Amino acid sequence: MHIPDGYLGPSTYGAFWAAMACAWYVAARRVKKTLRAAQVPLLALGAALSFVVMMFNIPVAGGTTGHATGTTLLAITLGPWAAVIAVSIAVAVQAVLFGDGGITTLGANCFNMAFADAIVSYAVYRLIAGKGPGPSGPYNPPGPSGPYNPAVRHHPDKRTIAASAVAAYAGLNSAALLAAVELGLQTVFYKGADGRPLYCPFPLNVTVPAIMASHLAVFGPVEAAFTALAVAYLGRAYPELLRETRS
């Protein structure tokens, strides 16, 4: 879903830069209030995880790429606003150091993969998983009472795992749909005197089917499976990560 430079017009990418400036401001304030000091390393690890996952890019028709993002897993474990920051960092590093996604389109890419993906997936997750206790079993997180005891078994409920898979699928495809629409609309917004597109040359009837087909059929299921397996593991090993975002 990385949109390269030259595919979005100035007013389009400018609007997304402005939107993400507001989103980053809100995310920073929310994370400052809610993220505990012990979770800061997890935020850094989350950004690294998202970076690695998104490096497995496959070009698709319509002027972009297809891949998983890891955004849903971060939203579930750290909260949606922390996910916005972590994934934005990963997208920015990819654009600046590796040329994966454009600099002018960084705001749009972050809006799609960090903001929209995190908010949509977290909303779907909470809708399906509810406010239940999450993993069953004794709750013994590290703290004043002593270190976390891995010998104590926890059991992630099937509803939580299913919710994470559906949320990941929905979040990724919402981001893909936004990218497809943004690209396709450029042929409407920007045309030369001869009627030819000035930026993305593909209309909506090309970008939407091309991008969505690959994400609905391939990348969405991959993201769902990855997230479900990770949540199943975390529900057993570190259940506090799942409990805190469902309270």
Secondary structure, 3 states (H helix, E strand, C coil): CCCCCCCCCHHHHHHHHHHHHHHHHHHHHHHHHHCCHHHHHHHHHHHHHHHHHHCCCEEECCCEEECCCCHHHHHHHHCHHHHHHHHHHHHHHHHHHHCCCCCCCHHHHHHHHHHHHHHHHHHHHHHHHCCCCCCECCCCCCECCECCCCCCCCECCHHHHHHHHHHHHHHHHHHHHHHHHHHHHHHHHCECCCCCECCCCCCHHHHHHHHHHHHHHHHHHHHHHHHHHHHHHHHHHCCHHHHHHHC
